[in-house]
Amino acid sequence: MPQNEMPYLLAQKKIQTQNQFTGIKRLWLILLLGSLSAFGPLSLDMYLPALPQLTDDFVTSASLVRHQLAEYCLS
């Protein structure tokens, strides 16, 4: 191997090691993305059983509460 290729290979190896996630960072990223993706369905599951109570609390019709649910799902 010629001497002039040595700095290039060292720089390339340094870039490869900088771009890789370590085990802790990868685990943290997986947990963060997993919890963020589970937030939507979890909040919807808590919201649906409360629809009759929301109708009573806000003194409104059931159709308006269902409209609110549709807006929530679209957003």
C-alpha positions in Angstrom: 0.0 0.0 0.0 1.5 3.4 -1.0 2.1 5.9 1.7 -0.1 8.5 0.1 -3.3 6.3 0.5 -2.7 6.0 4.3 -4.3 9.4 5.4 -7.3 8.7 3.1 -7.9 5.3 4.7 -7.5 6.7 8.2 -10.0 9.5 7.5 -12.4 7.1 5.9 -12.3 4.8 9.0 -12.8 7.8 11.3 -15.9 8.9 9.4 -17.3 5.3 9.5 -16.9 5.1 13.3 -18.4 8.6 13.8 -21.5 7.7 11.9 -22.3 4.5 13.7 -24.6 4.5 16.7 -23.3 3.0 19.9 -25.4 0.5 21.8 -26.8 3.0 24.3 -27.6 5.6 21.7 -29.3 3.1 19.5 -31.4 1.8 22.4 -32.3 5.3 23.5 -33.4 6.1 19.9 -35.5 2.9 19.6 -37.2 3.6 23.0 -37.9 7.3 22.0 -39.4 6.5 18.6 -41.4 3.6 20.0 -42.9 5.7 22.7 -43.7 8.5 20.3 -45.4 6.2 17.9 -47.5 4.6 20.7 -48.7 8.0 22.0 -51.4 8.4 19.3 -53.2 5.1 19.7 -52.9 5.2 23.5 -54.5 8.7 23.7 -57.3 7.6 21.3 -58.0 4.6 23.5 -58.3 6.8 26.5 -60.5 9.3 24.7 -63.1 6.9 23.3 -64.5 5.6 26.6 -64.9 9.2 27.8 -67.2 10.3 25.0 -70.5 10.0 27.0 -69.0 11.8 29.9 -67.8 14.6 27.6 -71.3 15.0 26.2 -72.6 15.5 29.8 -69.8 17.7 30.9 -69.9 20.1 28.0 -73.7 20.0 27.8 -73.7 19.3 24.0 -75.0 16.7 21.6 -73.3 13.4 20.9 -72.9 14.4 17.2 -70.7 17.4 18.2 -68.5 15.2 20.4 -68.2 12.7 17.5 -67.2 15.7 15.3 -64.5 16.5 17.8 -63.2 13.0 17.5 -63.1 13.2 13.8 -61.1 16.4 14.0 -58.7 14.7 16.4 -58.2 11.8 14.0 -57.5 14.2 11.1 -55.0 16.2 13.0 
